[in-house]
């Protein structure tokens, strides 16, 4: 691992370089219910399994798809976050 001073130098010397935060599998993200529109928080590690998710407010259930997980990863990446693999 590089000392902090070396890490800063590398970032400063690389045009367009940015720093990202790696999110753990325990990080919770809100998922909006298709029926009532309210958010229920789910852990990223749980969503990675592509489970059946259930709204905590109206009890509507549905499968969380691979496409949704990919979109979640892309949105988080645009915000400067990466999902831990």
Helices and strands as residue ranges (DSSP letters): H 4-13, E 21-23, E 28-32, E 39-43, H 44-48, E 52-54, E 61-63, H 66-78, E 81-83
